[in-house]
Amino acid sequence: MPHRILVVDDEPHIREVICFALERGGMTVVTARNGTEALTMFRRGGIDLIVLDIGMPEMDGLDVCRVIRKTSDLPILFLSARDEEIDRIIGLEIGGDDYVTKPFSPRELVARVNAILKRTSGAINGTTSILSHGPLRLDRGAHSVNWNGSEIALTGLEFSIVEALLARPAMALSRTQLMTSAYGAGTYVADRTIDSHVRNIRAKFAAVGHPGVIETVHGVGFRIGGKPDGGG
């Protein structure tokens, strides 16, 4: 079954360009003109990913994302007409999976959508399904993470970062290595983008009593934190 993508933008021309590119990429597309319509389509279900414009009147994309994240970790790729770092950081901190700035290359947008869908598909591809480090457990097949039995709701990118760190628990991974694991080779994102995701992951684990899930290794990058016996 082809992936079903919800495209949300108040500009008809932008919607048409995105829909054409995604359909050529083998996906099916539904559209919404504003935040209210987007939430209606989301609640109907059957959506695999949302391409969501930030700068819409009345209810903007950030507000739509906040509502969705109360109940779902459905992948969200933000669009914005402004290449402002604060928009990017806020979008990622509230749970966005990626960010594309207008004007954009339709081919790049499709590539980023495919990368997110691949990350969130739960495909195992012959690798070990379960990764663990003390009470921290990641199940690739179920695409789930829990700490001491408490389920942690992670976005696709956050899941990929934790997975990369858990796969090499004794190593410190650089931001470049984490970018490659999370975004795939050949995609550039700023260091602060990875830092934003790490902050989100730490906050989610802190809420269940494990604030040190990821340690900063100064001058190098990050490694999985906590002791295998469950100590912090």
FIKEVO-338226 format. One record per residue (C-alpha): residue in one letter; x, y, z. Coordinates in steps of 0.02 Angstrom, whole numbers. Example, Ala and Ser with C-alpha at 12.3 -4.5 7.8 and 13.67 -1.06 7.14 Angstrom:
{site "a" {615 -225 390}}
{site "s" {684 -53 357}}
END
This chain:
{site "m" {0 0 0}}
{site "p" {69 173 -44}}
{site "h" {100 293 98}}
{site "r" {-37 423 123}}
{site "i" {27 600 151}}
{site "l" {-72 749 216}}
{site "v" {-12 913 137}}
{site "v" {-63 1068 234}}
{site "d" {-32 1240 157}}
{site "d" {-140 1393 131}}
{site "e" {-62 1427 -41}}
{site "p" {-146 1325 -181}}
{site "h" {7 1331 -293}}
{site "i" {120 1261 -157}}
{site "r" {-4 1122 -121}}
{site "e" {-8 1077 -306}}
{site "v" {182 1072 -322}}
{site "i" {200 962 -167}}
{site "c" {58 845 -217}}
{site "f" {129 822 -392}}
{site "a" {302 782 -324}}
{site "l" {238 660 -192}}
{site "e" {123 572 -314}}
{site "r" {266 551 -437}}
{site "g" {360 475 -291}}
{site "g" {227 340 -276}}
{site "m" {127 412 -130}}
{site "t" {-56 457 -114}}
{site "v" {-97 633 -55}}
{site "v" {-238 722 35}}
{site "t" {-237 909 67}}
{site "a" {-294 1039 192}}
{site "r" {-300 1228 170}}
{site "n" {-281 1278 353}}
{site "g" {-249 1213 527}}
{site "t" {-431 1173 565}}
{site "e" {-448 1066 408}}
{site "a" {-281 983 449}}
{site "l" {-341 927 620}}
{site "t" {-503 862 545}}
{site "m" {-406 757 418}}
{site "f" {-286 697 553}}
{site "r" {-430 639 664}}
{site "r" {-506 538 522}}
{site "g" {-349 431 525}}
{site "g" {-258 339 387}}
{site "i" {-118 468 374}}
{site "d" {65 412 372}}
{site "l" {148 584 375}}
{site "i" {101 769 373}}
{site "v" {188 903 270}}
{site "l" {139 1055 373}}
{site "d" {163 1239 332}}
{site "i" {208 1345 482}}
{site "g" {149 1516 421}}
{site "m" {-38 1494 404}}
{site "p" {-167 1622 465}}
{site "e" {-274 1590 619}}
{site "m" {-202 1421 674}}
{site "d" {-22 1407 617}}
{site "g" {77 1246 592}}
{site "l" {160 1254 761}}
{site "d" {-11 1258 847}}
{site "v" {-70 1112 740}}
{site "c" {84 1013 789}}
{site "r" {57 1048 974}}
{site "v" {-121 980 963}}
{site "i" {-67 824 869}}
{site "r" {77 788 987}}
{site "k" {-45 776 1134}}
{site "t" {-107 610 1064}}
{site "s" {5 553 922}}
{site "d" {186 536 864}}
{site "l" {134 542 680}}
{site "p" {283 606 578}}
{site "i" {277 792 537}}
{site "l" {386 885 411}}
{site "f" {374 1074 431}}
{site "l" {376 1200 288}}
{site "s" {417 1383 316}}
{site "a" {441 1534 204}}
{site "r" {568 1603 327}}
{site "d" {741 1531 352}}
{site "e" {743 1586 534}}
{site "e" {833 1475 657}}
{site "i" {707 1511 795}}
{site "d" {566 1438 687}}
{site "r" {668 1283 654}}
{site "i" {715 1258 836}}
{site "i" {537 1285 899}}
{site "g" {468 1168 767}}
{site "l" {588 1030 815}}
{site "e" {570 1057 1001}}
{site "i" {381 1036 995}}
{site "g" {397 873 901}}
{site "g" {429 904 716}}
{site "d" {532 772 626}}
{site "d" {612 883 495}}
{site "y" {607 1058 421}}
{site "v" {612 1122 240}}
{site "t" {624 1306 195}}
{site "k" {529 1386 50}}
{site "p" {574 1398 -91}}
{site "f" {618 1214 -90}}
{site "s" {669 1081 -214}}
{site "p" {523 960 -239}}
{site "r" {649 819 -259}}
{site "e" {730 862 -92}}
{site "l" {561 869 -7}}
{site "v" {515 696 -74}}
{site "a" {685 630 -19}}
{site "r" {658 696 157}}
{site "v" {482 625 165}}
{site "n" {549 455 110}}
{site "a" {688 464 239}}
{site "i" {563 500 379}}
{site "l" {448 360 322}}
{site "k" {594 239 316}}
{site "r" {644 286 493}}
{site "t" {469 263 559}}
{site "s" {425 104 465}}
{site "g" {494 -12 598}}
{site "a" {590 -114 468}}
{site "i" {721 -223 546}}
{site "n" {821 -273 391}}
{site "g" {908 -418 474}}
{site "t" {976 -323 623}}
{site "t" {943 -364 806}}
{site "s" {767 -308 848}}
{site "i" {795 -268 1032}}
{site "l" {928 -150 1100}}
{site "s" {945 -123 1288}}
{site "h" {1053 -35 1415}}
{site "g" {997 -76 1590}}
{site "p" {813 -25 1608}}
{site "l" {819 64 1439}}
{site "r" {744 -45 1302}}
{site "l" {719 -7 1117}}
{site "d" {618 -122 1003}}
{site "r" {655 -89 820}}
{site "g" {514 -200 759}}
{site "a" {381 -117 866}}
{site "h" {465 53 849}}
{site "s" {450 77 1037}}
{site "v" {563 137 1178}}
{site "n" {535 118 1364}}
{site "w" {626 154 1525}}
{site "n" {589 43 1676}}
{site "g" {428 -9 1591}}
{site "s" {371 169 1553}}
{site "e" {339 196 1368}}
{site "i" {426 349 1294}}
{site "a" {338 431 1145}}
{site "l" {477 479 1025}}
{site "t" {468 555 852}}
{site "g" {551 462 709}}
{site "l" {709 566 719}}
{site "e" {720 551 908}}
{site "f" {700 363 893}}
{site "s" {842 356 766}}
{site "i" {958 455 880}}
{site "v" {924 343 1031}}
{site "e" {943 190 920}}
{site "a" {1113 249 854}}
{site "l" {1176 282 1031}}
{site "l" {1109 118 1099}}
{site "a" {1190 20 957}}
{site "r" {1361 82 1018}}
{site "p" {1338 109 1205}}
{site "a" {1524 122 1243}}
{site "m" {1556 252 1108}}
{site "a" {1533 440 1097}}
{site "l" {1455 486 930}}
{site "s" {1487 652 846}}
{site "r" {1346 762 786}}
{site "t" {1393 715 608}}
{site "q" {1374 530 648}}
{site "l" {1205 562 729}}
{site "m" {1150 667 580}}
{site "t" {1195 524 462}}
{site "s" {1102 398 571}}
{site "a" {949 508 587}}
{site "y" {938 593 418}}
{site "g" {1036 478 304}}
{site "a" {1196 513 209}}
{site "g" {1206 669 103}}
{site "t" {1082 775 201}}
{site "y" {1151 927 290}}
{site "v" {1073 995 448}}
{site "a" {1145 1119 572}}
{site "d" {1225 1058 734}}
{site "r" {1090 1149 831}}
{site "t" {959 1040 749}}
{site "i" {1035 884 829}}
{site "d" {1053 978 994}}
{site "s" {867 1020 989}}
{site "h" {822 838 965}}
{site "v" {937 786 1107}}
{site "r" {854 915 1222}}
{site "n" {684 843 1177}}
{site "i" {740 665 1213}}
{site "r" {814 715 1381}}
{site "a" {654 805 1430}}
{site "k" {546 655 1388}}
{site "f" {655 535 1488}}
{site "a" {669 659 1632}}
{site "a" {480 652 1646}}
{site "v" {494 466 1692}}
{site "g" {644 486 1806}}
{site "h" {794 468 1690}}
{site "p" {863 642 1651}}
{site "g" {1035 574 1606}}
{site "v" {984 465 1460}}
{site "i" {1107 555 1345}}
{site "e" {1273 620 1407}}
{site "t" {1369 761 1323}}
{site "v" {1552 719 1287}}
{site "h" {1630 890 1268}}
{site "g" {1727 913 1108}}
{site "v" {1660 749 1037}}
{site "g" {1472 733 1041}}
{site "f" {1353 620 1139}}
{site "r" {1340 445 1211}}
{site "i" {1205 345 1296}}
{site "g" {1199 387 1481}}
{site "g" {1159 295 1640}}
{site "k" {1234 135 1706}}
{site "p" {1177 -34 1638}}
{site "d" {1113 -80 1813}}
{site "g" {991 66 1805}}
{site "g" {1094 196 1898}}
{site "g" {1092 372 1830}}
END
